[in-house]
Structures are given as structure tokens and as C-alpha cells.
Amino acid sequence: MSSPQTDSPVNPMPPVVVALFLAIVLLEALFSLGTRGLLGGPEGVGWRQGAIQDYGFNAEIFGWMLQNGVWPSEHLQRFVTFIFIHGSFTHALFAGIMLLALGKFVGEVFSQWATLLLFVTSAVGGALVFGLIAPERPWLIGAFPGVYGLIGGFTYLLWLRLGQMGANQARAFSLIGILMVLQLVFGLLFGSNSTWLADVAGFGFGFVLSFFLAPGGWAKIRAKIRHR
């Protein structure tokens, strides 16, 4: 029995989500201080742009690797490193807030390793789709493809719950629908590029992966296959 004095009224944030958030925040703090000349001197001003060039994902580089069948490690790492580089403080702030919100919900149901795998794999999948079909071929940076993967996990859990309640399971997709409408509105107002493709793909990967990564998910799938 746990004592009232030691119980917390708020469930703790999953450690893996905290670690991802800190990685984003600390790197952004480094870039922001460098841009303002408060760290690194004159070289600090170019830290962000240098990181984008060295660690951001770019569809043209990916196309070159596909065409030549060459997969150097310094370019393969871009599939993961782009997650932690953002274009501005605001970009990183919104990504971090959404990571904490969705990561807490998903991480309280999924295991730590499953939450991390869902986030990273969704981001990698989003970058892959972006690299294959993005027409404008801009740089892809930021945690949003991975965050959208967590939205996919959130949608899966809500989809399951609505099914257990006998409610309309299509309601589970309300959040992604609202976000896509907002992206469309912002795109019309301020202009947009094809990076939204990575976000949508990240959501799709996250939703599908949740069937396997959710507690007991793989066992249920094997049972259904054996039953057939």
C-alpha cells in the first residue's frame, strides 16, 4: 500500500519523452544563443545553418543515393538527426510542446522502448516518403514527423477505446483532421512547401505501427493470423 504522502496527484512524464524533449530544447538553446552572439562568438551565428547542412534531411541527397546505390553513413544519419534541428525557437517550442502532450498520453500506455521506436520510426518513415515524392525538394528538419507518429499512436488508442464503447470509431481521426485543415489554412495564408507530406506520412506510420507496438498488439495479430 502506498502512503498518501508519497503519491503524486500528477502522473510522471515518461522518461523517454523527457529525454527527447531535453535533446530538442538544449540544442535549440545552443542555436538561439549562438544566433544572438551570446555563445560561440562570430561562429555561433552560423551554427544553426551549419547543422541543417550537415544533419538535416534533403530529398536531393536521398535521390542521389538512390540513383547511385551509395549509402554513406554521414547521409544515412540524416534520417534521424533531422528530428532534433529546428528552423527557429518558435518551431522548436511548438514541436516540444506537442511532443510532451502526445508523448505523455502514448507513453503511459506503450512501453518506453515502444514509445521511442514509434517516434523515431515514424520520423524516418516521414522522411522517406518526403524524399520519394516531394516536388520542391526543400530541407526537412524538425520533430514534427515524429510527433505526428505519436498522434498516430494517440489515434490508435482512441480508436480502440471507441470500439470498446460501441461508438463511431471514425471520431478517433478528428485530431489529425483538424491539424490538416489548420495546415491548409496556414499554407494558403503564408505559403507552404511539401514538408507536410512528411507529417502525414509520419501519422500513417505511427497509426500502423501501433497495431504492433501497443501492449499485446503483436500477440493479438499472431492470434488472428493463426485463427485464419
C-alpha beads as a LAMMPS data file, in Angstrom:
LAMMPS data file: protein, C-alpha beads

228 atoms
227 bonds

1 atom types
1 bond types

-500.0 500.0 xlo xhi
-500.0 500.0 ylo yhi
-500.0 500.0 zlo zhi

Masses

1 110.0

Atoms # bond

1 1 1 0.000 0.000 0.000
2 1 1 1.373 3.420 -0.934
3 1 1 1.029 6.286 1.505
4 1 1 -0.863 9.485 0.622
5 1 1 2.291 11.463 1.361
6 1 1 4.270 9.755 -1.418
7 1 1 1.539 9.609 -4.079
8 1 1 1.726 12.280 -6.760
9 1 1 -1.536 13.839 -7.990
10 1 1 0.003 14.057 -11.482
11 1 1 1.319 11.052 -13.383
12 1 1 5.041 11.498 -14.096
13 1 1 6.161 12.192 -17.647
14 1 1 7.602 9.087 -19.348
15 1 1 11.419 9.325 -19.119
16 1 1 11.944 8.662 -22.834
17 1 1 9.684 11.616 -23.689
18 1 1 11.574 13.851 -21.252
19 1 1 14.888 12.781 -22.821
20 1 1 13.671 13.586 -26.338
21 1 1 12.287 16.933 -25.190
22 1 1 15.556 17.883 -23.458
23 1 1 17.566 16.962 -26.550
24 1 1 15.414 19.318 -28.638
25 1 1 15.399 22.135 -26.076
26 1 1 19.125 22.046 -25.279
27 1 1 20.127 22.028 -28.939
28 1 1 17.725 24.875 -29.698
29 1 1 19.111 26.850 -26.752
30 1 1 22.587 26.387 -28.195
31 1 1 21.479 27.635 -31.626
32 1 1 19.477 30.558 -30.218
33 1 1 22.327 31.774 -28.016
34 1 1 24.725 31.422 -30.925
35 1 1 22.439 33.396 -33.257
36 1 1 22.300 36.236 -30.736
37 1 1 26.069 36.264 -30.383
38 1 1 25.904 35.180 -26.741
39 1 1 27.734 31.917 -27.342
40 1 1 30.434 30.836 -29.739
41 1 1 31.367 34.287 -30.927
42 1 1 31.049 35.055 -34.656
43 1 1 30.977 31.341 -35.489
44 1 1 27.936 30.806 -33.274
45 1 1 25.768 32.823 -35.637
46 1 1 26.145 30.118 -38.288
47 1 1 25.689 27.089 -36.043
48 1 1 22.051 26.510 -36.995
49 1 1 22.633 26.762 -40.732
50 1 1 25.703 24.569 -40.480
51 1 1 23.745 21.922 -38.575
52 1 1 20.993 21.970 -41.200
53 1 1 23.565 21.453 -43.953
54 1 1 25.338 18.641 -42.103
55 1 1 22.463 16.875 -40.340
56 1 1 19.179 17.947 -41.962
57 1 1 17.392 15.610 -44.349
58 1 1 17.385 16.635 -48.000
59 1 1 15.476 14.931 -50.796
60 1 1 18.158 15.728 -53.373
61 1 1 20.812 13.904 -51.349
62 1 1 18.422 10.992 -50.873
63 1 1 17.721 10.939 -54.623
64 1 1 21.450 10.881 -55.315
65 1 1 21.872 7.888 -53.002
66 1 1 19.015 6.053 -54.694
67 1 1 20.329 6.768 -58.165
68 1 1 23.892 5.708 -57.421
69 1 1 23.204 2.926 -54.946
70 1 1 25.616 4.501 -52.496
71 1 1 24.644 4.857 -48.836
72 1 1 27.334 6.741 -46.886
73 1 1 26.774 6.838 -43.131
74 1 1 27.083 10.631 -42.989
75 1 1 23.967 10.857 -45.139
76 1 1 22.063 7.893 -43.685
77 1 1 22.235 9.512 -40.249
78 1 1 20.183 12.401 -41.633
79 1 1 17.081 10.186 -41.388
80 1 1 17.336 10.566 -37.602
81 1 1 19.404 13.674 -36.901
82 1 1 16.992 15.994 -38.733
83 1 1 14.494 15.411 -35.917
84 1 1 16.465 17.497 -33.424
85 1 1 17.230 20.518 -35.630
86 1 1 14.633 23.275 -35.955
87 1 1 14.461 26.407 -38.019
88 1 1 13.675 28.762 -35.156
89 1 1 12.900 28.950 -31.455
90 1 1 9.148 29.004 -32.217
91 1 1 9.466 25.929 -34.430
92 1 1 11.224 24.021 -31.645
93 1 1 8.805 25.326 -28.987
94 1 1 5.674 24.060 -30.715
95 1 1 7.313 20.734 -31.564
96 1 1 8.426 20.316 -27.948
97 1 1 5.016 21.142 -26.505
98 1 1 3.269 18.685 -28.802
99 1 1 5.913 16.053 -28.025
100 1 1 5.248 16.385 -24.292
101 1 1 1.463 16.322 -24.677
102 1 1 1.224 13.386 -27.083
103 1 1 4.231 11.594 -25.626
104 1 1 2.708 11.599 -22.152
105 1 1 -0.555 10.110 -23.386
106 1 1 1.068 7.435 -25.543
107 1 1 3.927 6.750 -23.120
108 1 1 1.508 5.957 -20.297
109 1 1 0.152 3.046 -22.347
110 1 1 3.080 1.969 -24.521
111 1 1 6.382 0.788 -23.049
112 1 1 9.368 3.116 -23.050
113 1 1 11.115 1.384 -25.931
114 1 1 7.859 1.192 -27.913
115 1 1 7.253 4.935 -27.472
116 1 1 10.785 5.724 -28.651
117 1 1 10.505 3.320 -31.582
118 1 1 7.145 4.795 -32.567
119 1 1 8.527 8.335 -32.534
120 1 1 11.785 7.630 -34.379
121 1 1 10.392 5.158 -36.913
122 1 1 7.539 7.496 -37.801
123 1 1 10.039 10.299 -38.370
124 1 1 12.232 8.063 -40.536
125 1 1 9.177 6.912 -42.490
126 1 1 8.040 10.501 -42.952
127 1 1 11.459 11.495 -44.288
128 1 1 11.473 8.511 -46.635
129 1 1 8.098 9.415 -48.145
130 1 1 9.126 13.067 -48.327
131 1 1 12.316 12.139 -50.148
132 1 1 10.476 9.976 -52.652
133 1 1 7.657 12.319 -53.664
134 1 1 8.447 15.877 -52.507
135 1 1 8.308 18.036 -55.672
136 1 1 10.038 21.123 -54.307
137 1 1 12.797 19.226 -52.520
138 1 1 13.414 21.614 -49.613
139 1 1 15.290 20.655 -46.494
140 1 1 13.336 18.677 -43.929
141 1 1 14.087 19.494 -40.303
142 1 1 12.246 19.282 -37.008
143 1 1 10.462 16.780 -34.788
144 1 1 7.017 17.127 -36.335
145 1 1 7.071 13.903 -38.426
146 1 1 7.844 12.002 -35.219
147 1 1 5.244 13.983 -33.279
148 1 1 2.678 13.126 -35.923
149 1 1 3.672 9.496 -35.390
150 1 1 2.703 9.944 -31.734
151 1 1 -0.584 11.428 -32.953
152 1 1 -0.984 8.198 -34.895
153 1 1 -0.468 6.258 -31.657
154 1 1 -2.934 8.516 -29.844
155 1 1 -5.458 7.965 -32.649
156 1 1 -4.991 4.198 -32.442
157 1 1 -5.659 4.175 -28.684
158 1 1 -8.728 6.372 -29.097
159 1 1 -9.892 4.184 -31.991
160 1 1 -9.657 1.116 -29.744
161 1 1 -11.495 2.816 -26.889
162 1 1 -14.336 3.985 -29.120
163 1 1 -14.642 0.471 -30.494
164 1 1 -14.903 -0.974 -26.991
165 1 1 -17.621 1.568 -26.209
166 1 1 -19.516 0.732 -29.387
167 1 1 -19.121 4.325 -30.599
168 1 1 -18.245 5.578 -34.054
169 1 1 -14.514 4.845 -34.421
170 1 1 -14.130 7.430 -37.189
171 1 1 -14.222 10.060 -34.438
172 1 1 -10.712 8.962 -33.482
173 1 1 -9.388 10.715 -36.577
174 1 1 -10.795 14.109 -35.575
175 1 1 -7.438 15.421 -34.286
176 1 1 -5.480 14.637 -37.444
177 1 1 -8.337 16.078 -39.498
178 1 1 -8.242 19.353 -37.569
179 1 1 -4.462 19.573 -37.876
180 1 1 -4.595 19.010 -41.626
181 1 1 -7.213 21.750 -42.007
182 1 1 -5.011 24.114 -39.982
183 1 1 -2.030 23.259 -42.175
184 1 1 -4.123 24.027 -45.249
185 1 1 -5.238 27.374 -43.827
186 1 1 -1.704 28.397 -42.838
187 1 1 -0.455 27.276 -46.224
188 1 1 -2.988 29.455 -48.004
189 1 1 -2.215 32.451 -45.791
190 1 1 1.555 32.258 -45.518
191 1 1 2.600 29.866 -48.261
192 1 1 3.666 26.270 -47.776
193 1 1 6.058 23.665 -49.055
194 1 1 5.929 19.915 -49.309
195 1 1 7.178 19.199 -45.780
196 1 1 3.559 18.477 -44.782
197 1 1 3.960 15.204 -46.698
198 1 1 6.416 14.028 -44.041
199 1 1 3.927 14.899 -41.289
200 1 1 1.071 12.978 -42.909
201 1 1 3.345 10.020 -43.618
202 1 1 4.590 10.117 -40.013
203 1 1 0.996 9.903 -38.804
204 1 1 0.304 6.954 -41.097
205 1 1 3.392 5.076 -39.934
206 1 1 2.538 5.829 -36.304
207 1 1 -1.005 4.552 -36.606
208 1 1 0.000 1.319 -38.364
209 1 1 2.975 0.671 -36.077
210 1 1 0.709 0.996 -33.046
211 1 1 -1.014 -2.246 -34.003
212 1 1 2.331 -3.967 -33.316
213 1 1 3.805 -1.783 -30.571
214 1 1 0.782 -1.418 -28.289
215 1 1 0.735 -3.758 -25.266
216 1 1 -0.242 -7.205 -26.509
217 1 1 -0.526 -5.894 -30.059
218 1 1 1.805 -8.369 -31.726
219 1 1 0.294 -11.289 -29.796
220 1 1 -3.189 -10.289 -30.973
221 1 1 -2.038 -10.075 -34.577
222 1 1 -0.417 -13.526 -34.401
223 1 1 -3.579 -14.947 -32.849
224 1 1 -5.703 -13.545 -35.676
225 1 1 -3.326 -14.949 -38.298
226 1 1 -3.434 -18.415 -36.682
227 1 1 -7.219 -18.249 -36.399
228 1 1 -7.480 -17.594 -40.138

Bonds

1 1 1 2
2 1 2 3
3 1 3 4
4 1 4 5
5 1 5 6
6 1 6 7
7 1 7 8
8 1 8 9
9 1 9 10
10 1 10 11
11 1 11 12
12 1 12 13
13 1 13 14
14 1 14 15
15 1 15 16
16 1 16 17
17 1 17 18
18 1 18 19
19 1 19 20
20 1 20 21
21 1 21 22
22 1 22 23
23 1 23 24
24 1 24 25
25 1 25 26
26 1 26 27
27 1 27 28
28 1 28 29
29 1 29 30
30 1 30 31
31 1 31 32
32 1 32 33
33 1 33 34
34 1 34 35
35 1 35 36
36 1 36 37
37 1 37 38
38 1 38 39
39 1 39 40
40 1 40 41
41 1 41 42
42 1 42 43
43 1 43 44
44 1 44 45
45 1 45 46
46 1 46 47
47 1 47 48
48 1 48 49
49 1 49 50
50 1 50 51
51 1 51 52
52 1 52 53
53 1 53 54
54 1 54 55
55 1 55 56
56 1 56 57
57 1 57 58
58 1 58 59
59 1 59 60
60 1 60 61
61 1 61 62
62 1 62 63
63 1 63 64
64 1 64 65
65 1 65 66
66 1 66 67
67 1 67 68
68 1 68 69
69 1 69 70
70 1 70 71
71 1 71 72
72 1 72 73
73 1 73 74
74 1 74 75
75 1 75 76
76 1 76 77
77 1 77 78
78 1 78 79
79 1 79 80
80 1 80 81
81 1 81 82
82 1 82 83
83 1 83 84
84 1 84 85
85 1 85 86
86 1 86 87
87 1 87 88
88 1 88 89
89 1 89 90
90 1 90 91
91 1 91 92
92 1 92 93
93 1 93 94
94 1 94 95
95 1 95 96
96 1 96 97
97 1 97 98
98 1 98 99
99 1 99 100
100 1 100 101
101 1 101 102
102 1 102 103
103 1 103 104
104 1 104 105
105 1 105 106
106 1 106 107
107 1 107 108
108 1 108 109
109 1 109 110
110 1 110 111
111 1 111 112
112 1 112 113
113 1 113 114
114 1 114 115
115 1 115 116
116 1 116 117
117 1 117 118
118 1 118 119
119 1 119 120
120 1 120 121
121 1 121 122
122 1 122 123
123 1 123 124
124 1 124 125
125 1 125 126
126 1 126 127
127 1 127 128
128 1 128 129
129 1 129 130
130 1 130 131
131 1 131 132
132 1 132 133
133 1 133 134
134 1 134 135
135 1 135 136
136 1 136 137
137 1 137 138
138 1 138 139
139 1 139 140
140 1 140 141
141 1 141 142
142 1 142 143
143 1 143 144
144 1 144 145
145 1 145 146
146 1 146 147
147 1 147 148
148 1 148 149
149 1 149 150
150 1 150 151
151 1 151 152
152 1 152 153
153 1 153 154
154 1 154 155
155 1 155 156
156 1 156 157
157 1 157 158
158 1 158 159
159 1 159 160
160 1 160 161
161 1 161 162
162 1 162 163
163 1 163 164
164 1 164 165
165 1 165 166
166 1 166 167
167 1 167 168
168 1 168 169
169 1 169 170
170 1 170 171
171 1 171 172
172 1 172 173
173 1 173 174
174 1 174 175
175 1 175 176
176 1 176 177
177 1 177 178
178 1 178 179
179 1 179 180
180 1 180 181
181 1 181 182
182 1 182 183
183 1 183 184
184 1 184 185
185 1 185 186
186 1 186 187
187 1 187 188
188 1 188 189
189 1 189 190
190 1 190 191
191 1 191 192
192 1 192 193
193 1 193 194
194 1 194 195
195 1 195 196
196 1 196 197
197 1 197 198
198 1 198 199
199 1 199 200
200 1 200 201
201 1 201 202
202 1 202 203
203 1 203 204
204 1 204 205
205 1 205 206
206 1 206 207
207 1 207 208
208 1 208 209
209 1 209 210
210 1 210 211
211 1 211 212
212 1 212 213
213 1 213 214
214 1 214 215
215 1 215 216
216 1 216 217
217 1 217 218
218 1 218 219
219 1 219 220
220 1 220 221
221 1 221 222
222 1 222 223
223 1 223 224
224 1 224 225
225 1 225 226
226 1 226 227
227 1 227 228
